[in-house]
Each structure stands twice: as C-alpha cells, then as structure tokens.
Amino acid sequence: MASPPSLGREEEIPRTNRSYVVPSTGHTYAYIFHPARDEGDGNDEKRGKGRGKKATLLWLHGFPSTSAEWRHQITYFKDLGYGILAPDLLGYGGTSKPKDINAYVGKSMASEIIAIIDHESIASPIIAIGHDWGTYLTSRLATFHGNRFEKFVFVSVPFGRPGIKGDVPLINRKTKEKLGYEQLGYQEWFAEEEAGRILGENWEPFYNLVYPTDPTIWTTSFAPLGALKHFLQTQTADSSSHILAPWISPAAKEHHHSVFGDNYDAPLMWYKRGMVSLGWEEEKEMLEKGEIEGGLEGVDVLMVGGLRDTVCGAETARGMIKGSVEEGRLRCVDIDAGHWIMLEKPGETNEILRGFFEEREEGEGSKL
C-alpha cells in the first residue's frame, strides 16, 4: 500500500497546462493533459514495440472542486505512464462560467469533453472516472458516447440513469423520516440566488466544513434544510478551524480560494440544473426511440463507495448502480472514508483504481 503524501504549504498542487475553445459552444476549457506513454518493460529502447499505449484517464471532479481535487491520483498514475486528462469542468477554475442554465445539461457538456478528446487526438483507450457531480457527466458520457470509453469508475455517487426526473424535495422528506435529517437539504439552498454570494463571503468556514475530520458533522451542520446557512452565519474561520481534516494541506486551501474567490454562483449552476432535472425530457424521448440505452452496456464498471459518507453512503450507491450494469461487469469496493475518498485515503484509492484499470482483484472488492 502506498504511503500517504506528506502535507504542507509546499504540497504540489497540479495546475492546468492546456486550454481549448470548443467550437460548437464557444466555451473555453482549462485542463491538465499529459499523453500516455507507450507500454513496455521499462527499457526506453523497447518502448513503442510492446502493447501500444497505456490508457488515458479522464478525471471529472465535483463540487466545490477543480481538476486539482485529483492531485494524488494525477501524480501517481502519470508516473505509471497513464495518460491524464483532468478538466476544470464548466463553471469552475479556468473554464468558462456561463450563466445560462442550459449550458449545464449533461448531453451538452459531454459533447464538449469529447471535443477536447478529439482536439488532443487521444488514440489510447480512455477510462472515465467521476466523483460527486462529476459522476453526472460521467453518466452522460456513457449514455451518449459510451463507445469512446473502455471502462467507467464512479466514486461516492453512482451512475445516474437518463430520462428520469429527479425530485430533491421528495428525497429530503423521505430521508428525514428514515434518517432523521434531510440528506440533500443543502441542494435546495444551493439553488437559491443568495447561496453563491453567502458561500463566497464565508468561504473559509464553508471550506472547513466541506472537508471535515469527522464526516458525521454533515448530518447536523451541512445536509439538513437550513443547516449550512445557519452554520455560515454563526461560525468564523477561527471557530471552525478545528473541523478541517488533517488530509487537507494549507496549499490546497489556498489554491481553492484562489480559483473560487468570493462568489460560487457559476459552480452552483450544476445544482440549479439538477433541481429541475433539465435535459431529462430529451433523454426520455431518445430512450423511447431506442437512440440511447438506459444503463451501462458492454463495459466494465467500478463503484467506489465511502462507508462514512453521510450524503451518499456506500450501501446506497451499491443499491442504485446494481440494476444499471450488465451482470458480471460491475465491481463494488467500499472504503472506510467519508465523501472525499480520493483525498482521505489516496493510497488505498490508487491501489483499487490501478487494480481495476489493470484488471486485477484488489482488497475486498466484489464482482456483481
């Protein structure tokens, strides 16, 4: 098992090194790109004479993140020769921040990611890995461009079937009855106009709460209706500093603030779209016409769940994804972590991912 990285102000935070304007939309995407190496036995003279190139890994982050959220994975897999494509997704970092909610529909954003792949002339096999809201985009890449990918990985949040209208208020009512708190109450507030400004004005206590040492604090201070807003109005950077997890470095915190600044309006567009499920009707129509599939067909899938995740636990994720994947092609692995699996347990996460990429059985995973 790889040892955890040493954290400090000097921790290396990967920066985007490419940008591309997607012709069809005019949106500029900033991203990290490193081409895949030819596979070989380590002898430079023999590289290119072996089995072709290593796979390229497409890393899709969630909220409130950027491509840098995959920092422990990018370094590890780049050193192994894998190709790396890690974009700042729409509304984040150095990528365009449109105010039109239609820009955040999965089908449209998936086409933009494909445009980047084509622009970089990526010929090696591609594996898509999504976390949090990044799994929504991973899901739509699978739905609309599934033949472009060799495998799919969902971290924390499972595959989302197309053509289904979500109902966050209903989920909140049901989880309030079952769990004692509204599991997605924060999403209702994130869709309100004031949310982006209030998050920006109180970014440090917000950040401390988002990446907590003890993930159960989300059940009282983050997830329930009204809880997050109340937390931000009653906590300061100092009073909340003890909440922040030790696996977050000062450099990571500084980088976050440098890219998000004092307003989170653009990233919250993902929640505004999600609250109304914009795009579901077109997907439903395409399903009925047989133009797209409702699940993940003919592809291997890995679901990595956090046993201590209080907004989408491992058991919930397993239950949701099982019916969407072809029998025998789903592997589920649970990690003793909260929502930020790849940050909290980077060594374990990397070993599990590598095992799946290289078709080895690792840890306690089960093939379903």
Steps between C-alpha positions, in 0.01 A plus 500: 500500500640840405576726795290817535655818362659749737281805524615856540493843349750374245275213382507492122162594355467404132414793274321500169748507212268510198190686386263452209206693362226253403383616154136393542442699820781753524578382853864498606614199700816502711642156569797292603628281219788256484508248213518129571833324470559199282485181705819302529726337751658824620779487241483819293636318196206261506227756561258518213563135408272353764127508555432857388423791727381499857141611550418867536314577822228765487448651847171684561470688829199612699404794725671704637809381316720536195727263312742537793270288717651198325855608592600174672369295208646721226854475638478127569357391166705743291814347648371156396471617140125549480369791298333773705210722397357695794285799405368777717134432424257761375459779756825420681858623514643614169204370298213717372225591746180548299189627677265313266368192682466314168879490469514262797286225346693173496466431129649838412789477746575143392536620141746763619715239674500289183610808305800536732586131457486541122702823514778320687482207253486248782534161336559286809214331687317743727368433850267758656506556876242727664441621855198683643346714220772364275307173500208678331729593214659154503151353473413713199828418329401136544150569368589703194859399424541163669688348207785745560586354840654175618382516863314725743563577867253666736636633828256574786201558271369230261399505135193712432254346258386730216142609445405520867369814669654539841311631803734638766219623732349149496838345582536745786160412643574127479848524650368722779259219591760224465822664621378790710646765270451619143789340316496749211365807677807699399413447134174689538688797646776481237234561234401833660643827368665601829701182545800580278555837664464369857739212431754745361468740792554212741728286289736393778246352745328348195825338389573373850158335513517354149821309582441388861700270721175341617252456212207457740500878553323522164192338655448805721685793341499439124230270362174596684278777367633835620794348686781618273377858480466510879851358539647768276315777682621385843854372434825674413824380347650464848202339672469239223870433445499189722250336263736491201649159425875441541517362146438850362818705466531879529606499134178326398291749697684795350458358150126456557453863599716623213272336243158547665548849641207661677212364292385146420215588263636321192573162663156507663345498152545121515260491795251735335488272198476196724206637697288510182671202329548706186569267208302203628215540250731482198670196652163333558401560140829356374454195722153440361637523146778255582769759427669456837519230767372543853795328666865414449521235230805294402747678727673430831402732784649571842302657785709632791290595801578667830376313806484826698354717224189664647352636175546191280621200694659189354194281555274752328740533208518122456124469498457776244759380250437123505204509264680718247799280419514179299526192722858405583645834395458700821756513777415678826759596761422672829761711678495614862476866409258787465402676178853598392634148456786587265629770736445323831638162388716575193725196526214255537302674228790489256561130559132419443487710183821351365371151566186578301688671219734203471225243566641374827293417808596728791384522859146404596337577169215284378403432140124516453 
